[in-house]
Amino acid sequence: MEIIRLFDGAKTADPGQEQTAADGRKSGLFDRMKQAVSRTRESFSAKMGDLAALTRTVDEGALEDLESVLLTSDLGVPTTTAILNALRDRARHQAIAGGAELRALLKAQLQAILEAPQRPVPCPETPPKVTFLVGVNGTGKTTSSGKLAAWSRAQGRSVLLCAADTFRAAAIEQLEVWAARSGVEMIKTRPGGDPAAVLYDAISAAKARSIADLYVDTAGRLHTKTGLMDELDKMRRTAARLVPGAPHEVLLVMDATTGQNGLQQARLFTHSAGVTGILLTKLDGTAKGGIAVAIARELNLPVRFIGAGEQMSDLLEFSPEAFVDSLLG
């Protein structure tokens, strides 16, 4: 086991400065979310604008046009069907006056779907809070681990990274770079080492130093890889033995650009890996941001974070309200 020391501790911030920073982050969330979903927004809002302008009375033809808009944004057939059925039911009981009302009803539907799986994030009585990042190779797990470390530090929390992807030597080196950028320590072992063993060392170190957040970068795996899934189970048992309730979060890192194909993979992975939430990467690179809605409804999992760029700060805590307003504001 090797400890990579890159930071000696955060200075205590002035409470007034912390509040100002918090207010600034909140006020800027909507603007940053709009940037994150800009490609989806351009496509989605333009089509919705045309529909709203042309629609005085919402009839079956208008709903069919809306269906096309939703499918193009990658909400998928089941989620699109559920939304349209709800709108048709509303139209049977009370006419939808026109495009503006249709937009408002759609916003309410989308926000309700996104909020349904949201739940409080477990916070252990005694630190650390242990978060596993899981998923297949290429989705951005290692990069997201580093960005999460920076996100926690921005909130004044102490952080430790654990390089538990020992099968890919480049993953350890990449995590070292992100640890340096985010100014946190990292614990690693040699390539090919036992991931559960390095996790044991990382949790022990985090407990000894009262570290608030421990982020664990795990090896890329498919749900069908029995050996690797068994290894993940071993890591879960190790974490639970050392910290009650750990891992407190298991974030499935999912590439938004893979759309419905990624959703099917995520559905299978969720059942086998104990996933508690989604970290959706590369959202800025696709016009199919509606996949976030499909995830919430079809997987019954909250989208916890979205990745919207390559910079350290390009990781946003997900807000259903901000997301929907960014699409249809």
Secondary structure as UniProt FT lines:
FT   STRAND          2..4
FT   HELIX           15..36
FT   HELIX           38..54
FT   HELIX           60..72
FT   TURN            73..74
FT   HELIX           77..93
FT   HELIX           99..115
FT   TURN            116..117
FT   STRAND          129..134
FT   TURN            137..138
FT   HELIX           141..154
FT   TURN            155..156
FT   STRAND          159..164
FT   HELIX           169..182
FT   STRAND          185..188
FT   TURN            191..192
FT   HELIX           195..208
FT   TURN            209..210
FT   STRAND          213..218
FT   TURN            223..224
FT   HELIX           226..242
FT   TURN            244..245
FT   STRAND          249..255
FT   HELIX           256..258
FT   HELIX           259..273
FT   STRAND          277..281
FT   HELIX           283..285
FT   TURN            289..290
FT   HELIX           291..299
FT   STRAND          303..307
FT   TURN            312..313
FT   STRAND          315..317
FT   HELIX           320..328
//
